[in-house]
């Protein structure tokens, strides 16, 4: 599973799976197994805003913190995504 960073944000790894690259850019957040099952899922727009598709085990505070982190770092995160997928941002 490609991780966007090797550290956790709010106690969660931010990553995507090899099965994910057929969709537009998104970020899974999980604190245990790096799988789609049970993880939160954020679709990322071209301006760094996100759309929460799955909450997973995240509470409202964690969702907001992760969304803010993605907004601040989405350009760097996109480089990791684009190395594996030719799909762009959500809504484009």
FIVEX-230096 format. One record per atom (N, C-alpha, C, O): residue in three letters; x, y, z. Coordinates in Angstrom, 2 decimals. Example, Ala and Ser with C-alpha at 12.3 -4.5 7.8 and 13.67 -1.06 7.14 Angstrom:
2
> ALA, 13.19, -5.69, 7.80;
> ALA, 12.30, -4.50, 7.80;
> ALA, 13.20, -3.30, 7.80;
> ALA, 14.24, -3.32, 8.46;
> SER, 12.85, -2.25, 7.08;
> SER, 13.67, -1.06, 7.14;
> SER, 12.90, 0.03, 7.87;
> SER, 13.41, 1.14, 8.04;
end
This chain:
92
> UNK, 0.83, -1.17, 0.00;
> UNK, 0.00, 0.00, 0.00;
> UNK, 0.88, 1.24, 0.00;
> UNK, 1.65, 1.46, 0.93;
> UNK, 0.76, 2.04, -1.04;
> UNK, 1.55, 3.29, -1.03;
> UNK, 1.02, 4.26, 0.02;
> UNK, -0.16, 4.62, 0.01;
> UNK, 1.89, 4.68, 0.91;
> UNK, 1.54, 5.69, 1.91;
> UNK, 1.93, 7.05, 1.35;
> UNK, 2.93, 7.18, 0.65;
> UNK, 1.12, 8.05, 1.65;
> UNK, 1.47, 9.40, 1.26;
> UNK, 2.64, 9.91, 2.09;
> UNK, 3.49, 10.65, 1.59;
> UNK, 2.69, 9.52, 3.35;
> UNK, 3.77, 9.89, 4.27;
> UNK, 4.06, 8.69, 5.16;
> UNK, 3.20, 7.82, 5.34;
> UNK, 5.25, 8.62, 5.72;
> UNK, 5.61, 7.51, 6.61;
> UNK, 5.24, 7.76, 8.06;
> UNK, 5.56, 6.95, 8.93;
> UNK, 4.57, 8.85, 8.33;
> UNK, 4.12, 9.17, 9.68;
> UNK, 2.59, 9.19, 9.71;
> UNK, 1.93, 9.28, 8.68;
> UNK, 2.06, 9.12, 10.93;
> UNK, 0.61, 9.15, 11.10;
> UNK, 0.13, 10.58, 11.32;
> UNK, 0.84, 11.41, 11.87;
> UNK, -1.09, 10.84, 10.87;
> UNK, -1.76, 12.12, 11.09;
> UNK, -2.98, 11.81, 11.96;
> UNK, -3.85, 11.03, 11.56;
> UNK, -3.04, 12.40, 13.14;
> UNK, -4.11, 12.10, 14.10;
> UNK, -4.16, 10.61, 14.44;
> UNK, -5.23, 10.09, 14.76;
> UNK, -3.03, 9.95, 14.38;
> UNK, -2.98, 8.53, 14.70;
> UNK, -3.35, 7.61, 13.54;
> UNK, -3.55, 6.42, 13.74;
> UNK, -3.44, 8.16, 12.34;
> UNK, -3.84, 7.38, 11.17;
> UNK, -2.83, 7.52, 10.04;
> UNK, -2.30, 8.61, 9.80;
> UNK, -2.55, 6.41, 9.36;
> UNK, -1.75, 6.47, 8.14;
> UNK, -2.65, 6.94, 7.00;
> UNK, -3.82, 6.58, 6.94;
> UNK, -2.10, 7.74, 6.11;
> UNK, -2.82, 8.20, 4.92;
> UNK, -2.21, 7.47, 3.73;
> UNK, -1.00, 7.55, 3.51;
> UNK, -3.03, 6.78, 2.97;
> UNK, -2.53, 5.89, 1.92;
> UNK, -3.59, 5.64, 0.86;
> UNK, -4.72, 6.12, 0.97;
> UNK, -3.20, 4.88, -0.17;
> UNK, -4.15, 4.34, -1.13;
> UNK, -3.71, 2.92, -1.45;
> UNK, -2.59, 2.53, -1.12;
> UNK, -4.58, 2.14, -2.09;
> UNK, -4.23, 0.77, -2.43;
> UNK, -4.06, 0.65, -3.93;
> UNK, -4.48, 1.52, -4.69;
> UNK, -3.45, -0.44, -4.35;
> UNK, -3.24, -0.66, -5.78;
> UNK, -4.56, -0.81, -6.53;
> UNK, -4.61, -0.59, -7.74;
> UNK, -5.61, -1.17, -5.83;
> UNK, -6.94, -1.30, -6.45;
> UNK, -7.62, 0.06, -6.62;
> UNK, -8.59, 0.17, -7.36;
> UNK, -7.11, 1.07, -5.94;
> UNK, -7.73, 2.40, -5.91;
> UNK, -7.43, 3.24, -7.14;
> UNK, -8.16, 4.19, -7.43;
> UNK, -6.39, 2.93, -7.86;
> UNK, -5.88, 3.85, -8.87;
> UNK, -6.80, 4.00, -10.09;
> UNK, -6.50, 4.80, -10.98;
> UNK, -7.89, 3.25, -10.13;
> UNK, -8.84, 3.42, -11.23;
> UNK, -9.82, 4.56, -10.95;
> UNK, -10.55, 4.98, -11.85;
> UNK, -9.83, 5.05, -9.73;
> UNK, -10.68, 6.17, -9.34;
> UNK, -9.86, 7.45, -9.32;
> UNK, -8.64, 7.41, -9.47;
> UNK, -10.52, 8.57, -9.14;
> UNK, -9.80, 9.84, -8.99;
> UNK, -9.06, 9.85, -7.65;
> UNK, -9.29, 8.99, -6.79;
> UNK, -8.18, 10.83, -7.49;
> UNK, -7.34, 10.87, -6.30;
> UNK, -8.18, 10.86, -5.02;
> UNK, -9.16, 11.60, -4.87;
> UNK, -7.76, 10.01, -4.11;
> UNK, -8.39, 9.97, -2.80;
> UNK, -7.38, 9.47, -1.77;
> UNK, -6.29, 9.00, -2.10;
> UNK, -7.79, 9.58, -0.53;
> UNK, -6.93, 9.24, 0.60;
> UNK, -7.71, 8.34, 1.55;
> UNK, -8.81, 8.68, 1.99;
> UNK, -7.13, 7.19, 1.87;
> UNK, -7.67, 6.36, 2.93;
> UNK, -6.94, 6.71, 4.22;
> UNK, -5.77, 7.08, 4.20;
> UNK, -7.64, 6.59, 5.34;
> UNK, -7.04, 6.81, 6.65;
> UNK, -7.38, 5.60, 7.52;
> UNK, -8.55, 5.26, 7.72;
> UNK, -6.33, 4.97, 8.05;
> UNK, -6.51, 3.80, 8.89;
> UNK, -5.40, 3.75, 9.92;
> UNK, -4.26, 4.11, 9.62;
> UNK, -5.71, 3.30, 11.12;
> UNK, -4.69, 3.19, 12.15;
> UNK, -4.15, 1.78, 12.31;
> UNK, -3.22, 1.56, 13.08;
> UNK, -4.73, 0.83, 11.60;
> UNK, -4.27, -0.55, 11.76;
> UNK, -3.90, -1.15, 10.42;
> UNK, -2.84, -0.83, 9.87;
> UNK, -4.73, -2.00, 9.88;
> UNK, -4.46, -2.64, 8.59;
> UNK, -4.68, -1.63, 7.47;
> UNK, -5.68, -0.93, 7.44;
> UNK, -3.72, -1.58, 6.56;
> UNK, -3.82, -0.63, 5.46;
> UNK, -4.63, -1.25, 4.33;
> UNK, -4.10, -1.58, 3.27;
> UNK, -5.91, -1.39, 4.57;
> UNK, -6.84, -1.92, 3.57;
> UNK, -8.01, -0.96, 3.45;
> UNK, -8.21, -0.09, 4.30;
> UNK, -8.78, -1.12, 2.39;
> UNK, -9.95, -0.27, 2.22;
> UNK, -11.03, -0.59, 3.25;
> UNK, -11.79, 0.30, 3.65;
> UNK, -11.10, -1.82, 3.67;
> UNK, -12.13, -2.24, 4.62;
> UNK, -11.94, -1.55, 5.97;
> UNK, -10.89, -1.69, 6.60;
> UNK, -12.94, -0.82, 6.41;
> UNK, -12.91, -0.16, 7.70;
> UNK, -12.16, 1.16, 7.74;
> UNK, -12.09, 1.80, 8.79;
> UNK, -11.61, 1.58, 6.61;
> UNK, -10.86, 2.84, 6.60;
> UNK, -11.78, 4.00, 6.23;
> UNK, -12.85, 3.81, 5.64;
> UNK, -11.34, 5.19, 6.57;
> UNK, -12.02, 6.39, 6.09;
> UNK, -11.55, 6.64, 4.67;
> UNK, -10.46, 6.21, 4.28;
> UNK, -12.36, 7.34, 3.88;
> UNK, -12.00, 7.62, 2.49;
> UNK, -12.39, 9.04, 2.15;
> UNK, -13.55, 9.43, 2.26;
> UNK, -11.39, 9.82, 1.72;
> UNK, -11.58, 11.21, 1.33;
> UNK, -11.25, 11.37, -0.14;
> UNK, -10.13, 11.06, -0.55;
> UNK, -12.17, 11.83, -0.95;
> UNK, -11.86, 12.21, -2.33;
> UNK, -11.30, 13.61, -2.30;
> UNK, -11.79, 14.47, -1.57;
> UNK, -10.27, 13.86, -3.11;
> UNK, -9.56, 15.14, -3.09;
> UNK, -9.88, 15.92, -4.36;
> UNK, -9.75, 15.40, -5.47;
> UNK, -10.31, 17.17, -4.19;
> UNK, -10.60, 18.07, -5.31;
> UNK, -9.33, 18.81, -5.73;
> UNK, -8.33, 18.81, -5.00;
> UNK, -9.37, 19.43, -6.88;
> UNK, -8.22, 20.15, -7.43;
> UNK, -7.73, 21.31, -6.60;
> UNK, -6.61, 21.78, -6.81;
> UNK, -8.53, 21.78, -5.67;
> UNK, -8.10, 22.88, -4.79;
> UNK, -7.70, 22.39, -3.39;
> UNK, -7.41, 23.20, -2.51;
> UNK, -7.69, 21.08, -3.19;
> UNK, -7.32, 20.51, -1.91;
> UNK, -8.47, 20.24, -0.97;
> UNK, -8.28, 19.59, 0.06;
> UNK, -9.66, 20.72, -1.29;
> UNK, -10.84, 20.39, -0.49;
> UNK, -11.11, 18.90, -0.63;
> UNK, -10.70, 18.28, -1.62;
> UNK, -11.80, 18.32, 0.34;
> UNK, -12.10, 16.90, 0.29;
> UNK, -13.59, 16.63, 0.45;
> UNK, -14.34, 17.44, 0.99;
> UNK, -13.99, 15.47, -0.05;
> UNK, -15.34, 14.97, 0.13;
> UNK, -15.20, 13.64, 0.87;
> UNK, -14.56, 12.71, 0.37;
> UNK, -15.78, 13.56, 2.04;
> UNK, -15.71, 12.35, 2.85;
> UNK, -16.71, 11.33, 2.32;
> UNK, -17.92, 11.56, 2.37;
> UNK, -16.21, 10.21, 1.80;
> UNK, -17.11, 9.17, 1.32;
> UNK, -17.39, 8.13, 2.40;
> UNK, -18.53, 7.70, 2.56;
> UNK, -16.36, 7.74, 3.14;
> UNK, -16.50, 6.77, 4.22;
> UNK, -15.83, 7.32, 5.47;
> UNK, -14.71, 7.83, 5.39;
> UNK, -16.48, 7.22, 6.58;
> UNK, -15.95, 7.75, 7.84;
> UNK, -15.00, 6.76, 8.51;
> UNK, -14.08, 7.18, 9.21;
> UNK, -15.20, 5.46, 8.31;
> UNK, -14.39, 4.48, 9.03;
> UNK, -14.58, 4.65, 10.52;
> UNK, -15.71, 4.76, 10.99;
> UNK, -13.49, 4.68, 11.28;
> UNK, -13.57, 4.82, 12.74;
> UNK, -13.28, 6.23, 13.21;
> UNK, -13.16, 6.47, 14.41;
> UNK, -13.16, 7.17, 12.29;
> UNK, -12.81, 8.55, 12.66;
> UNK, -13.98, 9.27, 13.31;
> UNK, -15.14, 9.11, 12.91;
> UNK, -13.67, 10.08, 14.32;
> UNK, -14.69, 10.95, 14.90;
> UNK, -14.66, 12.30, 14.16;
> UNK, -13.80, 12.51, 13.31;
> UNK, -15.58, 13.19, 14.49;
> UNK, -15.67, 14.47, 13.78;
> UNK, -14.38, 15.29, 13.87;
> UNK, -13.95, 15.90, 12.89;
> UNK, -13.77, 15.30, 15.04;
> UNK, -12.54, 16.08, 15.24;
> UNK, -11.40, 15.54, 14.36;
> UNK, -10.66, 16.31, 13.76;
> UNK, -11.27, 14.22, 14.30;
> UNK, -10.23, 13.61, 13.47;
> UNK, -10.47, 13.87, 12.00;
> UNK, -9.53, 14.14, 11.25;
> UNK, -11.73, 13.79, 11.58;
> UNK, -12.07, 14.09, 10.18;
> UNK, -11.62, 15.51, 9.82;
> UNK, -10.98, 15.72, 8.79;
> UNK, -11.95, 16.47, 10.67;
> UNK, -11.59, 17.86, 10.39;
> UNK, -10.07, 18.06, 10.35;
> UNK, -9.56, 18.78, 9.49;
> UNK, -9.35, 17.43, 11.26;
> UNK, -7.89, 17.56, 11.28;
> UNK, -7.25, 16.94, 10.04;
> UNK, -6.33, 17.51, 9.46;
> UNK, -7.74, 15.78, 9.65;
> UNK, -7.20, 15.13, 8.45;
> UNK, -7.55, 15.93, 7.21;
> UNK, -6.71, 16.08, 6.32;
> UNK, -8.76, 16.45, 7.13;
> UNK, -9.13, 17.30, 5.99;
> UNK, -8.21, 18.52, 5.91;
> UNK, -7.78, 18.90, 4.82;
> UNK, -7.92, 19.14, 7.04;
> UNK, -7.03, 20.30, 7.06;
> UNK, -5.62, 19.91, 6.63;
> UNK, -4.96, 20.65, 5.89;
> UNK, -5.15, 18.76, 7.07;
> UNK, -3.82, 18.29, 6.68;
> UNK, -3.76, 18.05, 5.18;
> UNK, -2.79, 18.44, 4.52;
> UNK, -4.78, 17.39, 4.64;
> UNK, -4.82, 17.14, 3.19;
> UNK, -4.81, 18.47, 2.43;
> UNK, -4.08, 18.62, 1.45;
> UNK, -5.62, 19.42, 2.87;
> UNK, -5.69, 20.73, 2.21;
> UNK, -4.31, 21.39, 2.16;
> UNK, -3.96, 21.99, 1.15;
> UNK, -3.53, 21.28, 3.22;
> UNK, -2.20, 21.89, 3.28;
> UNK, -1.16, 21.12, 2.46;
> UNK, -0.15, 21.70, 2.06;
> UNK, -1.39, 19.83, 2.22;
> UNK, -0.36, 18.99, 1.63;
> UNK, -0.77, 18.29, 0.34;
> UNK, -0.04, 17.43, -0.16;
> UNK, -1.92, 18.62, -0.22;
> UNK, -2.45, 17.85, -1.34;
> UNK, -1.56, 17.89, -2.58;
> UNK, -1.54, 16.93, -3.34;
> UNK, -0.83, 18.96, -2.79;
> UNK, 0.04, 19.02, -3.98;
> UNK, 1.16, 17.98, -3.88;
> UNK, 1.44, 17.28, -4.85;
> UNK, 1.78, 17.88, -2.73;
> UNK, 2.81, 16.86, -2.54;
> UNK, 2.21, 15.46, -2.58;
> UNK, 2.81, 14.54, -3.13;
> UNK, 1.04, 15.30, -2.00;
> UNK, 0.37, 14.00, -2.00;
> UNK, 0.02, 13.59, -3.43;
> UNK, 0.09, 12.41, -3.76;
> UNK, -0.35, 14.55, -4.26;
> UNK, -0.71, 14.24, -5.64;
> UNK, 0.48, 13.66, -6.40;
> UNK, 0.29, 12.83, -7.28;
> UNK, 1.68, 14.08, -6.10;
> UNK, 2.86, 13.53, -6.76;
> UNK, 2.97, 12.03, -6.51;
> UNK, 3.30, 11.27, -7.42;
> UNK, 2.69, 11.62, -5.30;
> UNK, 2.71, 10.19, -4.98;
> UNK, 1.60, 9.47, -5.73;
> UNK, 1.81, 8.39, -6.29;
> UNK, 0.42, 10.07, -5.74;
> UNK, -0.72, 9.48, -6.45;
> UNK, -0.43, 9.37, -7.95;
> UNK, -0.66, 8.31, -8.54;
> UNK, 0.06, 10.42, -8.56;
> UNK, 0.27, 10.47, -10.01;
> UNK, 1.35, 9.49, -10.47;
> UNK, 1.37, 9.11, -11.64;
> UNK, 2.23, 9.08, -9.58;
> UNK, 3.25, 8.09, -9.93;
> UNK, 2.62, 6.71, -10.17;
> UNK, 3.24, 5.85, -10.80;
> UNK, 1.41, 6.50, -9.67;
> UNK, 0.73, 5.20, -9.78;
> UNK, -0.54, 5.26, -10.63;
> UNK, -1.01, 4.22, -11.09;
> UNK, -1.10, 6.45, -10.83;
> UNK, -2.40, 6.57, -11.49;
> UNK, -2.42, 7.76, -12.45;
> UNK, -1.79, 8.79, -12.21;
> UNK, -3.17, 7.59, -13.53;
> UNK, -3.33, 8.70, -14.46;
> UNK, -4.66, 9.43, -14.24;
> UNK, -5.04, 10.29, -15.03;
> UNK, -5.35, 9.08, -13.18;
> UNK, -6.62, 9.75, -12.84;
> UNK, -6.32, 11.03, -12.08;
> UNK, -5.38, 11.08, -11.28;
> UNK, -7.11, 12.05, -12.31;
> UNK, -6.88, 13.35, -11.68;
> UNK, -7.66, 13.50, -10.38;
> UNK, -7.85, 12.54, -9.64;
> UNK, -8.08, 14.71, -10.14;
> UNK, -8.78, 15.05, -8.91;
> UNK, -10.28, 14.77, -9.05;
> UNK, -10.80, 14.58, -10.15;
> UNK, -10.96, 14.74, -7.91;
> UNK, -12.41, 14.51, -7.84;
> UNK, -13.14, 15.65, -8.55;
> UNK, -12.83, 16.82, -8.35;
> UNK, -14.11, 15.29, -9.36;
> UNK, -14.94, 16.29, -10.02;
> UNK, -14.34, 16.88, -11.27;
> UNK, -14.89, 17.83, -11.83;
> UNK, -13.22, 16.35, -11.72;
> UNK, -12.59, 16.91, -12.93;
> UNK, -12.65, 15.90, -14.06;
> UNK, -12.17, 16.18, -15.15;
end
